[in-house]
Amino acid sequence: MKITLEYIENLSSDTKTFWFKKPPNFSYIAGQFIELYLPHKADDRGQKRWFTLSSAPSNDLISITTKVINKPSSFKNTLNKLQPGDEIEMSDTMGDFVLPRNKDIPLVFVAGGIGITPFHSMLSELASKKQKRNITLIYAANDKESLVFENELAKNCKLLPLLSDPPKDWTGLSGKLSADRIINLVDIKNSTRVYLSGPEKMVEAITRDLKTKVNPENVITDYFPGYNSL
Ligand SMILES: Cc1cc2nc3c(=O)[nH]c(=O)nc-3n(C[C@H](O)[C@H](O)[C@H](O)COP(=O)(O)OP(=O)(O)OC[C@H]3O[C@@H](n4cnc5c(N)ncnc54)[C@H](O)[C@@H]3O)c2cc1C
């Protein structure tokens, strides 16, 4: 289906949200993803990318949030040059990295950098429905500027920001994210569901370790290829 760009919102020096008009009769579940197709003279990574919808399903617009770094791929370069009113092609939504139906299950969300996008969608949707759940979010990033959405997330969950490169006046957590760090920060009961989202290598390494320490059936993952680090 075609979607039309409404506007681009800068969240930090390298992170942007691209807001599009919602196509008629389009619906999705918070946490799901789509594929975007941008015809252009592409580098070896091609003309398509997966993106989580970072918006809340109840929002009138739909959004993706991504990093556009200094020397981006040809895809990100083309995406970044889109103008309001431009149309691009989007697939149907996919994915089961979504909230459990049972509202009483305690949840631990673990985000590495841009892996925050599905949690932003879920927490924004819960806020718009005025639904309270027991959610702790460990949000790991390199530096303070990379903690996009921090203020709005803090309203809807217990937020534990963790920086690997904190500023001098930082009062939050610092250091590296690991399975042991997660277990030390939150009380993971047998019923607790742990959701991990972030760069592929980070999620894979932490998941492998975490599944040996908590009920592996309650560890749910979503990982983003293409990023080498947070
Ligand atoms: C289910 C799913 C959901 C996802 N959701 C999101 C999301 O919400 N937000 C998001 O940002 N991403 C998401 N991704 C990842 C997304 O699809 C891209 O893989 C990612 O954004 C990297 O984009 P890029 O390849 O354009 O690289 P860039 O973002 O441009 O660059 C990332 C790194 O790759 C290097 N690089 C760029 N081009 C090349 C090249 N041609 N050859 C070698 N190295 C290169 C850059 O120098 C940089 O270090 C998701 C992926 C999946 C599978």
The ligand as a Gaussian input file, in Angstrom:
#p B3LYP/6-31G(d) Opt

LIG

0 1
 C       11.666000      -6.637000      12.630000
 C       12.613000      -5.494000      12.432000
 C       12.263000      -4.237000      12.934000
 C       13.143000      -3.163000      12.769000
 N       12.798000      -1.938000      13.282000
 C       13.654000      -0.902000      13.155000
 C       13.328000       0.379000      13.708000
 O       12.280000       0.577000      14.319000
 N       14.222000       1.376000      13.557000
 C       15.414000       1.188000      12.886000
 O       16.201000       2.139000      12.795000
 N       15.740000       0.011000      12.356000
 C       14.883000      -1.042000      12.471000
 N       15.220000      -2.257000      11.930000
 C       16.498000      -2.389000      11.213000
 C       16.392000      -1.776000       9.803000
 O       15.651000      -2.638000       8.941000
 C       17.802000      -1.547000       9.219000
 O       18.460000      -2.784000       9.068000
 C       18.646000      -0.609000      10.100000
 O       17.943000       0.588000      10.347000
 C       19.989000      -0.272000       9.428000
 O       19.713000       0.484000       8.278000
 P       20.728000       0.608000       7.049000
 O       21.106000      -0.737000       6.532000
 O       20.057000       1.511000       6.066000
 O       22.049000       1.204000       7.664000
 P       22.375000       2.661000       8.270000
 O       21.422000       2.964000       9.382000
 O       22.524000       3.682000       7.207000
 O       23.819000       2.357000       8.892000
 C       23.989000       1.473000       9.980000
 C       25.455000       0.977000       9.994000
 O       25.742000       0.220000       8.820000
 C       26.806000       0.836000       8.058000
 N       26.442000       0.753000       6.627000
 C       25.489000       1.479000       5.979000
 N       25.410000       1.087000       4.678000
 C       26.312000       0.089000       4.523000
 C       26.685000      -0.737000       3.420000
 N       26.102000      -0.606000       2.217000
 N       27.650000      -1.693000       3.617000
 C       28.243000      -1.863000       4.829000
 N       27.932000      -1.080000       5.915000
 C       26.984000      -0.129000       5.779000
 C       26.844000       2.282000       8.536000
 O       28.134000       2.850000       8.392000
 C       26.471000       2.129000      10.007000
 O       27.567000       1.724000      10.790000
 C       14.355000      -3.334000      12.070000
 C       14.681000      -4.604000      11.550000
 C       13.819000      -5.666000      11.720000
 C       14.184000      -6.996000      11.146000

